[in-house]
Amino acid sequence: MKWNLTWGDLAAAVAAAALCLSATPGFAQTDSAPSQSAMMNLIRLLVKQKVITQQSADALLKEAEHEASQARSGKVAAVPASVPVPEVRPDLPPPAPGTIRVPYVPQIVKNQIRDEVKAEVLKEAKAENWAQPEALPAWIRRIRWSGDFRFRDEFDIYGKNNIGSDGIDGFINYAAFNANGPTNVNPNNILNTIPFLDTTANRYNLLSLRARFGLTANVADGVSVGLRLGTGSSNSPVSTTQILGGGFGKKDIWLDQGYISLAPGPSSTITLGRMGDPFFHTDLVYDENLNFDGVMATGKMAAPWVPDLGVLGTIGAFPVGYIDANFPTYSPIKSGDRTELLLGAQLGTDWRKERYDWRFAVSLYRYLNAQGALSAPCPIYLGTVQCSTDDTAPPFMQKGNTLFLIRNIIPDPSNPTNYAQPQFAGLVFNYNELNATSAFDLKVSPRYHLIVAADYVRNLAYDPNVAYRYAAQGVFPITNFDPATRTLQSGPNAFMGSLQVGEPEIHSRWEWNIVGGYKYIQPDAVLDAFNDHDFHMGGTNAKGYFLKASLGIFDNTWLSARWFSANEVYGAPLAIDVMQIDLNATF
């Protein structure tokens, strides 16, 4: 039998039972001892199960006893007059078999329901500011503010047998080589002009901060604008970390994001400007701090053939760098337009069920005009300042990609030994990165999750023969290359796997998670400028593991500790361990 009990049902049943059992000893008892009355025991069970309160139960019993007393004295009929007979309405569908309907609610229950509804309405009104709807201007109410802060203590530890430990060889910092260049590579004074990376001297207690503050404004239905400011010691695209110290000098603030987003439909978005990362991937390909400049469109839809499966697509065009319109500066003949461009496309799925969420995506990131080119013969000794392919030097690098010197400098016939050889380094290969990413989030309990992630990328533009395309001019790679045997030491593949246990994200006190994983990145699998800048201190040609643990200490405030241990894949020894202890807060 199906029961659809209301307060009226209960009151009517109590009244009827009271009439029939009015002579039963203990009918009016309200103590906890079992009663011979089935109705008394039923009411006590409802109180015990917290279906009704003790106060409501006492009121029902009192009213039932009063009506039973009237019935005994002959003043009322056997069925109390206060219980209305349900009206039969032909316009309503008949109740389901076994359903009992008694449209009667005692006044005390009505009062209780009224008080509870009143309290809920007042609470919602206070939260949504109903009482003062015009207290704030309309444009302020359309703005959503956000921000985060991180204080970090970092330890950089280098292997004892690293390159440079002999005091002779060293690891050339080609990022500084280009940024401060052109750099003279004349072997007669190379040690005085070439910048080298630190590969031997450990650094302890390197204090830094990261602060970001942003807003998103709902300009109109389907139109929003986002702005975010961030710290940073430089204009590095992969870090907003600000090193502390510097004589207590003021710290820099940069425009971290600035975009407009249009929603032509409920499931599609077009974003223009400097935006957050629109793709699904891990930091094997792009650092978590990287933002993208350009135009992007996304769309999603439900897959008609699989319940709870969403299909997502993203495409975008992002200029990495423009050639100076006046290049070459000291020539009346200009080189014309040349833009280094990233074209990205991704197709993915998101399968969400009650116990798990499985995401998978395949992406292609194609870089146009990223590859370096050897210049025409360049007579630096005659006073030439720029060579014809200087604009092919990458605008930013970390380390790991295969490089070569892009200037074809003509020797000075009057000084063939010590003539100036100012050079830039360019990329040997182009990069068309095919990326497959998967993340499986299993809910193992109401609070805790088990998240398994995997990522693989291959550079489809990698061809070892390209490394020798300028061999006729005597030009070979200067990194990832053995000059003695003239063999290339590189590869196009990278992969990583990770396992996370605990809360997916930290929001409340005592929430926690632990993450562990492994990475393997060959030198030319991805463009080294944009991948994770913490693992192996940034770039490619690295392999090793990482660990991370986080613990919430207040709401939206947590501590985290991270450990990265990595070695080189090819070439001279370069082992780097990094430990970071962070205090984070977000709002």
C-alpha positions, 0 to 999 in steps of 0.5 A: 500500500502506498501512503501519502500522509499529511498533517490532516491525515495524522490528525484525523487518524488520531481523532478516530483512534482516540474515539475507538480507544477512549476507554483504553487505559493509558490513552492520555499518557505521554511518557515513554513507556509502551502503550497498549494503544497502537496509535500512541505507539505510532505517534511516539515512533514518529517523534523518535524518527524526527518526523514530527516534534514532541510539541506537535505530538502533544498537541495532536494527542490533546486535540484527539483526547478532547474530541474523543471526550466530546464523542463519549458525551454524545456531543459529536458524531463518531467521526469528529466534525472538525475533520472535514470529509474530503470533497470528491472532485471529478476534475482531478485524477483519481488517487493511486490505489492504496493512497489515502488523502485527508485535507486537514492540517491542525492550526499548530502545524500551520503556525509551525510551517508559517514560521519556518517559511518566514525564516527562510524568506528573511534569510534569502532576502538578507543574502540578496539585499531585497530590502535595499535593491538600489543600495549599490549602483547597477553597474557595480552589481554586474561586476564579479571580483576575484584574486589570489595570493601566494607566499613561497619559500624555494630551495634549488639544489643542483647535482654534484656532478653537473656540467660546470662542476669542473670549472671549465665547461658550463651550461649556456643560458641561451635565453639571456644570450638572445635577450641581451644580444646579439652576443659575441661568440668569438672563441678567443674571448668567449668566456667574457661574453657568453652568459651561463646558467647556474648549475652548481651553486645551491640556493636556499630560502629564496622568498617570493610572492605572487598576487593577482587581482581581477574582475569580470564585468557582465556588460550585457546579456552575452557580453562580458569583459575580464581584466586581471593584474598580476605581479612578476619579476619580468615579462616572462609568459610562464611566471608571475612570481615576484622575488622579494628583496631588491633593497625593499624596492617597489614591485612591478604590476603587469596586465595579466589578462584583458579580454572581451567575451561574446556568447552568440549562443547558450553553448558557444563563446568567442573571446578576444584579447589576452585570455586564460588558457582555453585548452585542456592539458597538463603542464607538460605542454603549457605552464599553468600561469600561461595566458594566450593573446589572440582570438578563441572560440569554444562550443559544447553540446550533449552527445545524443548517443551516450547519456551524460556525455558532453562534446567540446571543441576549441579553436584559436589563433594566437600571435606569438610575435610580430616582426618590427615594421621597420626591420631592417632598421638601417636599410631602405628595403624592409622585410615585410610582414612576418608573424609567428603564430600559434594555431590551436584546435582541440576536440574533447569529451566530458563524461559525467556520472554520479561517481566519476568524471572522465575527460579526454581531448586530442589537440593540435598546436601548430606554430607558424614561422617559429623556426630559425633561418640562416641569414644571407652573408652578413658583413658585420666588419663593415658596420652592418648592425642587423642581418637578414634573419635576425627576426627569426630568433625566438622572442622567449626561451627557457632551455632544452630545444635544439638551436643553431646560430642564425647569422652567416657572418663574413670574416674580417679579412684584415683581422681573421682571428679577433673579428666580431661575431655577434650572434643570435640563436634560432630554433632548428625545428618547427613545432606541430604538437599533437597532444592527447590528454586524459583525466579520470576523476573517481569519487571514492567517498562523499569527500574524497576523490581519486584522480588519474591523469595522463598526457602525451605529446609528439612534435609532428614537425620533427625530422632529424635531417632538418638539423643538417640543412645548413651543413653545406655552409658549415652550420650545425646545431649548437645544442643537443648535438655531438660535434665530434660525431656530428650526431643529433641527441634529441627526440620528438616525444613527451609524456607524463602520468599523475595520481591525486588522492583527497579533495580535488581542490582545497576550499575549507579547513582540514581539506587535503590532497596529495599528488605524485607523478612522473615526466619524460620530455625529449628536447624537441617534443614541445616548444620549451618557451611555454611549458612548466617552469618549475620542473627542471627549472623550466624547458625540455630535455628533462625526466623525473618525478614530482610530489605535492601535498596540500592542507587547508588551514582556514577557509580558502587558505591552504599550505602546500609543499612541492618537490621536483626531482629531474635529470637531463634526457640527453647530453651533459649531466644536469640534475636539479631538485626544487622544493617549494613551500607555499602559503596560498589564499584565494577569494 
